[in-house]
Amino acid sequence: MTPPSGREDAFHAWYDEEHIPLRMAVPGFLSGQRYAATEGEPQGFLAVYEMTDLSALRSAAYGVVKNQPSERTRDMLRNVSGFTRYLAREMSVQRKPEQGGAALDAALLYAVFFQVPEDRLAEFDAWYEQDHVPLLMESPDWLMVRRFAITDGEPVPFNRLALHYLGSMDAMSSPAREKARATPWRAKLAAEPWFKGSYKVFARHGARQTGLVA
């Protein structure tokens, strides 16, 4: 979401002091990490929440957080813009072995959304995991790639998400990325009319907050 003009400081204070902490107190929420878009005016912000599974969103504790907002929350949500929200189940993870869990705290997050026809999902998933990601990971700055099946979201009905954790922006202009984008398999898929993703790079914003379940 994008903060209301002139209220950026209040937005960040609300998000860091109320919005995320309330969710971290709900059983099943593992962590929340904020990011700032590296391009675009006004600047948008992203929060990625890790959960044990999506059932955390159906709990009584989360129902209280969601349905009984404070006046501060109601005011801020009335005034933000560019709201998006996606729920997703992790399908796969590829990371550099030496990174381990540290990759979650990478400096940059490159988010890639796709809306793939149901009858093309199997090939799309195979291409991404067998061809695309291994080549990207040849870059020393490509630390980890997590792939998700989106189960619900708005405003665009995407069904696939990849979160690429980068050590620096050098990854985006690396020979590895150029190589990954030039394979025959990618060219075959890119020729299909649906093959048009939504891409955005975000910089880590603030510290990761953790929940009750570690």
Secondary structure, 3 states (H helix, E strand, C coil): CECCCCCHHHHHHHHHHHHHHHHHCCCCEEEEEEEEECCCCCCCEEEEEEECCHHHHHCHHHHHHHHCCCHHHHHHHHHCECCCEEEEEEEEEEECCCCHHHHHHCCEEEEEEECCCHHHHHHHHHHHHHHHHHHHCCCCCEEEEEEEEEEEEECCCCCEEEEEEECCHHHHHCHHHHHHCCCHHHHHHHCCCCCCCEEEEEEEEEEEEECCCC
